[in-house]
Amino acid sequence: MEPLTPVEARVLGTLMEKARTVPDSYPMSLNALVGGCNQKSSREPITNLSEAQVQEGLDGLKRRSLAFTTRGSRVERWEHNFQRAMVVPEQSAVLLGLMMLRGPQTAGELRIHSERWYRFADISSVEGFLEEMRDRSEEKGGPLVVQLPRAPGSREARWAHLLCGPVDVNTATANPPGVSAPESPLAARVSALESELAELRAFVSDLAQQLGLSQPGQAESNDRA
């Protein structure tokens, strides 16, 4: 498959996340998807993508049969087709989706971050699916992940996806800004709550758009004007 662009990976990962965490607002409108791509929690790096950039990403995913639109709604809505197109089990899809949204992570971090997507029994289960994707045969399309050399001072090696092409090991080995250790359970819970709040805001904004209502905060701004 033609490698994904960083924008396509962010859009695809967001579709995969919202399908599992907020199924009531899935499939997603373009407006909600822009908010999901740019949310401040559960993302590395944080982006500020425009509607045009997200739409271009969706078009690229559609061309690869990784996303498609649904009918029967006044607003065009999108959903992903990742598992069927890539022929991978749900557990592997979850791990790849998390890496598309958060970048390289250790098996322990992936297990913590996957709580709202899929509950792995233990770290060994996560490692098993990672190793299976690393050793994927060329007949099936080749490896989907790579294990990075352990960074200085780190206890565990991180894993990165290969959906955007080969990874620059020297660049990826360095810890990302602000991250020096696996996320604690408390930090993971705070991150999850921030993610839920961002999802709720996107859902309300999407609903207001469908009903033709002013979005939260917009009416107040208009009154002041």
N, C-alpha and C positions, 0 to 999 in steps of 0.2 A: 504494500500500500504506500502511496505517496505520503511522505512525512507530513504531519500536521504543523501548522504555524503555531506560535505561542497563543495567539488570539483564538484560533480554532480549538486548541487544547483547553483553554479556560472556558470557552462556551460549552464544549462537550462535557467537561467535568462538572460544570454547574447544572446542566440538564440531568446528568446522572445523580448528582446530589439531591436535587429537589424532587426527583421522582421517588426517592426513598424517604426523605425527611418531611416533605410537605405535599403528599399525594393529592390533597384536596385542591391545590392550585396548579396541578400538573395535568396535561401539557401546559407549557409556559408561553405567554405572550412575549413579544419583543421587549416591551416596557419592563416587565418583571424580570426578564432574563438580563437586561442591562444592569438592573439593581443587584441581581444575584452575582454577576461577574465582578462588580465593583465593591461588594460589601467589604467592610474593614476587618471582619473576623474570619478565621478559617481560610485565609488566602495568603499565599506567598509566591510572588510579590503582590502587593495591593496595586490595583490598576484603576484607571479612569477612562474606560472605553466608552466611545460614543455609540449611538444607535447605528450609525453607518458602519462602524467597525464590527459590531456584533452581528449585524445583518450580513456583512461580507463573510464573517466566520461561519454563519449558518449556511450560507450558499456553498461554501467549500465543503462543509460536512455533508450537505445534501448530495453534492456531486460524488462523494465517496460512499454514499448510502449509509452514513453514520447518523443522520438525522432526517426527519421528514415533517411535513405539516399535516395537521388533522383538519377534517372538514366538519361542518355543522356548527361553527361558532362565528359570531359577527366579527370577532378579532382573530386574526391568524395566530395559530398556536403551534408550538414545536415540541417534538419529543425525540429522544435519542433511539438509536437502533444498534447500540454498541455491541452487546453480547452476541446478537445474531450475526452481525457483520464480521466480528472478529473471532467468532467461534470460541469463546472462553466461558468458563463457569462463572456463576454469580460472585463467588469469593474473589476470583482474579479480577473481575470487573471493578469490584469495590476498591481493591488495592490500587489499581491503575487510576481510577477516578480520584482517589485521595492524593496520589502523587501529581496528577495534573493540576490540582488545586493548590497544593501545599509544597510542591517541590520534593527533593530527596528527603527520605525519612528512614529511621531505623525500624526494625520489625516491632519493637516495643511502642514506638510512637504511632505506627500504623494501627496497632491494635487499639490503643487509646482513642485515636481519632475516628476509628470506624464504628464506635459504639452506637451511633444513631443510624448507621447504614446497615451494619451486619455484625452480629456478636460472634467473634471467634472464640473458641473454647480456651485457647492459650496461645502464647507466643509461638510455640512449635507449629501450630496450625498455620499461622501467618507465614512463618519461614518456609513451610512445605509448599504453599502456593507460590511464594516468591521464587523458590528454587525451580519449581516446575516451569514458570514463565521464563526464567533465565536459561533453562536447558531446552527450551522449545525447539523442535527440529526445523530445518530449513523447509521440509515438505509442508509443514504447517504454517510457514511464514517467517520462521526465525524467532530469536529471542525478543521478548517484550520488555524486559527489565535488565538492569546491570547492577551488580553489587560494587559499590565504590570502595576504594582503599580507605581504611580507617583514618580519620583525621587526627592530628596530634592532640593528645589529651582526651580523646573520646574512647569510651569503653566498647561501643558498638559501631559497626560499619553501617552506613546508610545505603538505601536502594533508590534508584532513579528509573523512571520509565524511558522507553526508547521510541515512543510514538511520534516524537518530533525529530527523530534521527539520532545519530550517535551523540553521546554525551562527552563533553570536554571534561575528562576526569580531573585534571589539575584545577580547573575552576570549581567544579562541583564538590571537590573534597573539602574545601574550606567551609566552615560552618556558616550558614546564612546569617545576615545581620540580625542581632538581637536574640539569637538562638545558640546557647552554649551547652545545653543539657536537655535530656528528654523532658517533655512537659509533665508536670506533677498532676495528680488526680484533681486537685483543686483548680489549677490553671485550666485543665481540660474542661472542667465543669463550667467555669466562667466563660471560656471560649464557646462552649455549646449554647449557653444562655444568650450570648451576644449574637450567635448565628441564628437562634430562634427568633430573636427580636428583629433582626434584619429581614428574615423570611416573612414575619408578620407584617412589617412595613411594606414589603414588596407586594404581598397579597392584598392589603388594603388599597394600595395605589392601583393595582391591577383591577380590583373590583370597582373602584371609583371610575376608572376609565371606561369599563364596560357599561356602567349605568349612566355615564355622561355627567357625573357629579364632580364638583371641585375636589381636588386632592387635599389631604390633610395639610393645613397651614396655608394653602393657596388662597382660600376665601378671606382669611385674616389679612393677608398681604394686600389683596385687592381692595379691602375696606380702607386700609391705611393710605393706599394710593389715591 
